[in-house]
Amino acid sequence: MLNSLPLFELTPDLWLDIALVGVWLGAIILLAESLHLWKAADPEKVRKVVHIGTGHVILFAWWLEIPAWIGIAASIVASAIALLSYKLPILPGINSVGRKSLGTFFYAASIGILVAWFWPLQLPQYAAIGILVMTWGDGLAALVGQQYGKHPYKIWGMQKSWEGSLTMTLVSYLVSSLILLAVQGNIWQTWVVSAAVALVATALEAFSKLGIDNLTVPLGSAAVCFFLMQLFLV
């Protein structure tokens, strides 16, 4: 169980789990910085490598049953580093697109908020859905929109594309349905709730500005999934 360890106890196994997560994050950051240094990819694609790759820490935390306090503490540290990186040349490969956005900060904060919400409830699948909808859905939507977005539209002065929004919807549905299918099986709620999550996530991504979609999408997706499941499974 997620809370089976005494509060704040660090056992050798837990240290190993933390090390595995650290190795994963280090590999992602090293890859991104290498791509940036050698100019092997444009800055936006480098950011998406980090955006998608680091989101999988939520799966490590779930599968390895890492205690909530570690996830929250890591989120606080990452949020502080993200804020510093906007003023100091920390990890230039991540913050080199010249965009006025707090997306990296919101990204780190959303992980801590979802862990604090769902770990005590023993329902980590909802935190995983929220984070992975953001990482894969938003990440791929941006890349597809930039590469193949031939049908643009504007909301609040922001230009989006129907191709990107459709990608957000499809990927969000796939992420949600796969996780719910693994946890609760092939029941009608899995498919209906996943569709609702996909639509809400797409709307939140379209209307969010200044990187706040890295907060609204994961929290909104997780909340919709959680509350609808509570409603439909009664």
N, C-alpha and C positions, 0 to 999 in steps of 0.2 A: 504494500500500500504506500501511497505517496508520503504519508505522515508517520510511517512506522518508526523512523529514527527519532531519538530524543532531540529536542530543539537545540540547534546550533552544534550538534555533535558531528565532528569530522572523522569518520572512520577511514582506514586505508582503502576500502572499496570506493568510498565516496570521493576520496582524493583521485583515485584512478578515473572515476567517471568525469570529474571536473577536468582532468588532464585530457581526456578524449575530446571533450567539447572544446578545450583550448586549442588542441591540435587542429581540429576542423576549422575553427575561426582563423587561426594563424595561417592555414593553407589558403583560405579564401582571400584574406587580406594580402598575403604574399603574391598570389596570382594577380590580384587587381593592381597592386603596385608595380609588378613586373610588366603588365600590359601597358600601364601608364608610362613607365620609364622608357620602354622600348617602342612606344607609340604603335603597338600592335593592334590597337582598337581605339575608336574615338572615345572621348571622355564619358559620353552618355552610356555607351555599352559597358565601359569599365564599371560605372556605378551600378548597372543592372546585374553584373556578375556578383557584386557584393550584396545588392538588394535581395536577389534570389537565394544566393548561397547561405548568407548568415541567418536567414529565416528558419533554416532547418534545425537551429539550436532548440527550437520548441519541441521537435521530435526527439532529439537526444534527451532533453529534460523529461519528457513523458516516458520514453522507453526505459531510461536509466533510473527513473523515480527520484530525480534530484529534488531535494526539499525546496519548498516555496521561498524560504528566506534567502537561499543562494540565488535563485532566479531574480528576486526583487533587488538584492544587493548588486548583482551584475548589471541589471537594468539601470540602476542609479549611477553606477560608475560609467557605463556606456553613454548615458545621457549627458553626464558632465563632460566626458571627452568630446562628444558631438558638439556641445556648445563651445568648447575651447577651440575646436577645429575650424570654427567659422572665423576666429581671430588669429589663430596661430597656424603655421604650416604643418599641421599634423595630418598624415595620410592624404597627401595632395591628390592621389589617384581617385579618391572618393569624392572630394569636394572641389573638383576642377572644371565643372561645367559652366561656371559663371552665372548661376541661377540664384536669385534671391529666394531662398527656401529654408525652412526649418525641418525639412523632411527627415534628415538623419536623426535629429533629436526626437521627433515624434515616433519614429520607428523604434528606437530604443525604449522610449517611455511606454509604448503600447504593449511590449512584451512584459514589462514589469506589472502593468495594470492587469493584464489578462491572467498572469500567473497568480497574482494576489487575489483575483476573483475566483478562479476555477480550481486551483490546487486544493484549498480547504474544503471544497465541495466534492472532491474526488472525481472531478469531471474534466480532466485535461484535454479531452477531445475537442471541446469548444474553444479553448485557447489555441489549439493547433489549427482549427478551421479558420479562426480569425487571422492568425499570423500568415498562414500559407495562402489564403485568399489574397492577402495584401502582397505577399512576395511574388507568387507566381502570376496571379491575375493582373495586378497593377504593373508588374515588371514586364510581362509579355505584351500587355496592351500598349504600353509605351513604345516598345520596339516595333511591334506590328504597325502601329499608327504612323510612326516615323518612316518606316520602310515602304508600307503599302497603303497608307491612308490617302486614298484618292477622292474621298467624299467627306470633306470637312464640315463641321458645324461649330458654332460658338455659344458658350454659356458664360455669362458674367465677364466677357472680354477674353475668355480662355478659348483657344482653338483646340478642338478635339476632332476625332474622325470616327465615322461609323464603323470602320474596320477595327479600330482600336477598342471601341466600346463593345463590339460583338465579341472580340477576343476576351475582354474582361468577363463578359457574361458566361461564355463557354468554359473558360478555365476555372472560374469561381464555382460553377456547377460541378465540374469534374472533381475539383479538390474536395468540395463539401460532400459529394455523394460517395467518393472513395473512402473518406474517413468514417462517415456514418455507416456505410456498408460494412466496414471492418469491425465497428463497435457494436452495432445493433442488428445487422443482418439485412436481408432483402425484404423489407417491409415498405408499405406505400409511403410512410412518413419520411423515409430516407430520401425518396425522389422528390416529393412535394416540397419538403423543407429546403432541400438543396436548391430547388428552383427559386424559392423565395429569397434565399441567401444571395444567389447570383444576381437577381434583379436589384436587391437593395445595395449590394456591393458596387454594381455598375453605376447606380444613381449617385451614391456617395462619392465615387471616384470622379464622376463627371462634374459635380458641383463644388468640389473641394479646391481651395486655392492655397498657394504658398507652402505646399508640402503637407498640409494638414490631413490629406487623404491617408497618410501613413498612420494616422490616429483614428480617423473616422471610419475607414474601411475595416480594419481589424476589430475595433470595438463594436461597430454596427453589425458586422457579419456574425460575430460570436453571440451578440445579444439576441439577434433575430433567431438564430439557430437554437439557442438555449431556450428562449421563451416559447417558441413554437413547439419544440419537442415536449416541454412541460405541459403545454396545452393539449397536444394531440395524443400523448401517451397516457393521459389520465384515464 
